[in-house]
Amino acid sequence: MNGKRFIIAGGGTGGHIFPAIAIANTLKQLSPDANFLFVGAKGKMEMEKVPQAGYDIEGLTIAGLNRSSLIKNIGLPIKLIQSFIQVSRIIKRFKPDAVIGVGGYSSFPVLRFAQSKGIPTFIHEANSFAGKSNMMLGKKAIKIFTATDGMERFFPKEKIIVSGNPVRKAILNIDTDHTTCINHFGLIAGKKTVLCVGGSLGAKSINEAIEKNIHLFEENNLQLIWQTGKPFIERARAICADKKNVYVSDFITQMEYAYSAADVVISRSGAMSVSELCIVAKPVVFVPYPHAAEDHQTANAKKLVNKNAALLIEDKAALNKLIPAVIELMNNKIQQETLQSNIRKLSISNADEIVAKEILNYLNR
C-alpha cells in the first residue's frame, strides 16, 4: 500500500476518542493515500466509536490503575506485559511511519514500544493537567500538542505546540438561528434559557442541585434544557412532568442546537466540554468532577476562571450554591458579556489542522 502509515492509540472516553478521529480525518484529507490503524482497550467505547467513523481498530488486553481499590490492581502487571506483546505484533505487522497518542491507558504501551524502535511519536494532551503516562512518554516524543498554554511544567518546552482540542464540525459550523434552536426543544423564543450538561452519563451533584431548586427556574422566568444522563432520566421526567419551561433528555445528540439556544451553561469541565464552550463562547458555570484522574477537571476549569472566562462551583457545594449562582449570573448582563468576551479569546477552531500539518511536515521534511 502507498502513503504514510499512522497508528493512533488511546481512548477510554469521548474526550480522547473524538479528537483522535478528528485528527485522522484531517490527516486523510491532507494526505488521501495515508493508511490508519487505531489501537484501544478491549471493552472500551473506542471499540465501537472508531469503526463507526470508518477506521480499523485493534483492542489491547489492558486496564488502568484502579485508584479506589488496590486489590483490583493485582492482575495489572500481567495485563501490561500482555499488551506489550500484542503491541509488538501490531507494529511489526502494520509498520507505521508515526504513532500518535491521544491519552488513555491504552496509549502507553503503544507509544513506549514505538519509541523503543525509533518510530516517531506524537502526543495530544487534551487537559490542563497532564496524565502521568503522557508525561513519561513526552520525554521521547517528537512533538506534544496541548489544549492550553502553561504546560511547560509537564513537558519539555521546546516540544510543545499549543494546538487546542479538535472539536466536532457541527460545533464549529453552527449556523442555525436562536429561534429555530429554541423551537427544537419546545421552548419559548425570547425567554432566557439555561443549558445543563453533565456528560454522557450525567452528573449526580448537578442533577440533585437542579432537583432541589427546580422551582427557582419558573420563579425567575427561566427555561431549562436539562441533559440528565441515563441514571437520572426517569427521576427527572417525574420531577418535570408538569413543567413546560423544562426540556429533559438523557442525552442530547444535536449539541449545536443546545449551545445556540442557551444564554448560560452549567457543565462539567472535561477537556472536550471546555473546548466546545470556548468555541461557542457561552457564559458557563463549571462544576468539575472531583474524582477525575489527577483532578484534571478542576485544573481545566481553573484555567478559565483565572482568566475571568468562567465561573466555578465545587462539586461538594453544588447542591446549595449552583442554581443561585446561575440565577445571579443570568441577572448580570455585564458579567455575562465579560465572560463571553474572555472565553472567546481562548478558542482554537483549527486544532485538527494544526496537529495534522505539523505531523506531516515532520515526516515529509
N, C-alpha and C positions, 0 to 999 in steps of 0.2 A: 504493500500500500504506500501511496505517496503522502507527502505532507508531514508536518510536525506531529508528534505523538505526546499527548498530555494525560497524566493521571491526576485526578482531582480527589483529594482524600479528606474525609471528615464528615460531620453530620451530628445527628442526635436531636437537634432542634431546628425549627424553621429558620432561626437566626443564623444557622450555619449553612443549611441546605439551599435556601433560595438565593443567597449571594453566590454560592458555588455554581448554581445553574445559570445565573445571570452572567458570570464571568465566562463560562463555557460558551454560552450563546454569542457573546461578543467576540471571543476568540475565533469562533466558527465563522462569524460574519466577516472578520478581518482576514481570516486565513481559511477559505472554504474547503481546502483539501486536508485540513487537520483532522486527526483522529483522537477520540476521547474514551477514557475508561474511568469511571468513578469507583472509589473504594470506600465502603462504610462499615457499619457494625450490623451483624445479623440481628434481625428483630426490631431494628430501629426504623424511624419513619423515612429515612433516605432510601430504604429498600423499596418503598412504594412510590415516593415522590419523584425520584430520579428517572425511573423508567417511564413515568407519566410525561416527563419532559422530553423523552425521546433519546435518552442516553443509556448505555450499558453500565451495570454496576455489579461489583462483587463484594460479598459480605465477609467480614473477618469474625472469627470466634474470639471476641474480646469484650471486656466490661470495664467500666470506670471504677474509680475508688469510691466505695460506699462510706461516706463521712459519718453516717448515723449509727452504723453497726460494724465494728471492726471484724467480728467473726465472719461476716459475709464476704470479707476480702481474702479468705484463706485460699481460694482457688485462683486468685488473680495472677500470681506469678506463672502458673501453668498456662492460663489463657494468653498471657503476654508472649510466652515462648511459642505457643501455637500460632499466634498471629504473625510473629516474625517469620516463621516457616512458610505460612501462607503468602505473606508479602514477597518473600524471596522468589517464590514460584511465579507470582503475578508479574513482578518486574522483569524477571528473566524472559518470560513469555511475551509480554507487551512491548518491552524495550522503549520506555518513554524518553523523550528528549528533555522533559521537565516534569516535576511533580509540584503540585500546588496544594497547600494545606489550608483549610478554612476553619479549623478548630473542631473540638470534639475529640474524645479519646482515641477514636479510630485513626485519626491523622498521625498520631505519634509514631507507631511502628513503620508506617509507610514512608514518612519523611526521614526518619532516622536511618532506615535501611538505604534509601536513595542517597543520602549524604555519605554513607559509608562506601558507596560505589562511585562517588564523584558525579552523580547526576544532579544538575542544577535544581534547587528547591526554592520555592517562593511561599510566603505566608501571608494570609489575610487575617488580621486581628480585628474583630468587629466591636469589641468592648473597650471601655476606657481603662479597665484594669485587666492586664494580660493574663491569660491562663498559664499555669506552670509549664505545660507541655510546649506551648509556643515560645515561652521564654528560653527553654532549653534548646529548642530547635533553631531559634533565631540566631544563635551564635555562628551557625554554618550556612544559614540561608543566604541567597543572593540578594533578595530584596524583601522587606517587610512592609506590607501595606496596612495602614492603620485608619481607623474611623475618625480619630481626633488627633489634635496636636498634643504635645506634652508626654509622649510615650518613650522618651529617652531613658526614663528610669527602668524600663523593662528590656529595651533592645539597643543594639549599637546605633548611635545617632546617624552614622553615615549610610546605614542601610534602610532607614525609614523613609517612606513616601506616604504623605497624608492623602489618602485616596477617597475617604468616606466609605460608606457601605452601599453596595449596589441595592437598589430598591426596585419593586415591581413597576413595569412600564405603565400600568394603569394608574399608579400613583403619580408618576412623572407627567402624565398627559391628561390630567383632569380637565375636561372641557365641558362637563355637564353643569348647567346653571343651578344656583342655590335652590330655586323654587322647585325645579324638577326633582332634585335630590330629597328635599323635604317631603314632597308628594310620594316619593318612592317608599317612604316609611309610614305613610298615612298620617302625617302630622301637618301642622298649620304653618303656612309660609308667613314669614314676618315675625314669628314668635321665637324668642331666644331659646336655643337648644343646646343641651349638654350631651356629649357623646361619652360613654363609659366603655372602655375595652380593657379586659384583664388578661389578654392572651387567649389562646385557643381552648384552654381548659377553664378559663375564668380565673377569678381571684377572690378567695374566700373573704378576706378582710374588706375588700371594696364592695362585694355583693352584700355583706352584712351591714355595712355603713349605709348603703342605699336603702336596704330593707328597713332599717331603724328610722331613717329620715325621709322616707318616700313622700310623706305628706308635705314636706317643705318645698318640693318642686311645684306642686299645684298652688300652694300658698304664695309662692314668689313668681307665679305666672311663667313657669319654665316648662319646657318639654325635655324628654329624656329618651335617648337611643341607648339601650342597655344590652350589651353583649355579655351574657352571664357565664358561658361555658356550660357543658352538659351537666355537671354535677348539681348545678343550682337552678336549672331552667324550669322545672316543674314548680318549685317553690316560688320563683319569680313570677311565673304566669298566674299563680293563685293570688299573689300579692297585688298584681296589676290588672286583675280581671275587669275591674270597673273603672280603670283609669285611662281615659282617652288621650292623655298627654304623654303616655309612655309607650314606646315600641320595644318589645322584648324579643330577643332571639339568642339561642345558644351560640351561634356563630354567624358572623356577617361576611358573606362572600365578596360582595362589592364594596370594599372598604373605601374606595374613592368616593362613592356616594355618601357614606357616613362622614368622612372628613369634610366634604363640601357642605353638608347640612349643618355641621357643628359650629357653634360660636366658641365653646370652651370644651376641652377634652380632659377626661380622667383616664390615666393609663399606668400600667406597669412600665418599667424602664429598661426592657430588653433592648439589645442593640438595634434590631430592625424597627421596633416601635419608635425609638428615639430618632433614627434616620428619617423615617417617613414623616414624623411630626415636624422635623426641620424643613423638609421639602414642602409640606402643605402649609407651614407657618401658622399653626394654631396655638392660642394660649393654652397651656397644659399644666395640670396638677399631677405630678408623678407620685405614685405610691410604690416604691421599689420592693420587689420580692426579697425578703431579708435572708433567705436560705440559698440563694444562687451562689455558685462557686465563687470563692474569693469576695463574696458580697459585691459582685461586679455591677449589679443593677443600681445599687446606691452610688457607686462611682460614676456610672453613666449619667444618673440624674444630677449629681452634684456638679458635674462638668458644666451643665447648662445653668444650674442655679447660680453658680459663681459668676456667670456672665449675664445675670439678670435676664435669662431667656426662658425660665420655667420656675414653677413652684414645687415644693416637695413636702409631703406629709408622710411621716414614718408609718410603717405598716401597723405597729402596735397602737398608734394614736388615731388610726383611720376611723374607727367606729364613732368617735365623738367629734373629731376635728375636720374630717374630709369634706362633708357636704356643706357645713358652714363656710369653709374656706372657698369652696366653689361658688357659693352664692355671693360671697363678698367680692370675689373676682368678677363675677358676672355683672355686678352693680358698679364696677370701677372701669369705665371705658378707657381712661388714660393708662391704667396698668395693663389692660388687655393690649392696647396698641404698642406699649413698650415691650412687652413680652413677644409680640408678633414680630416687631422690628428686629429684635435681638436674635430670636431663634432662626429667622430667615437668613441672617448673616452666616449661620453655621451649616447651611445646607450645601451639599455637593451632589449635583444631579447626574454627573457622568462618571461615577466611581468605576463601573464596569469597564468603560473605555480606558480610563487611566491605568487600571490593572492590566488589561489585555495588551495595550500598546507597549507598556514597559517590559512585559514578559517577551513579547515578540521582538522588540528592539534588542533585547539582550541575546536572544537565540539567533538573530539574524546579523549580529554585529560582525 
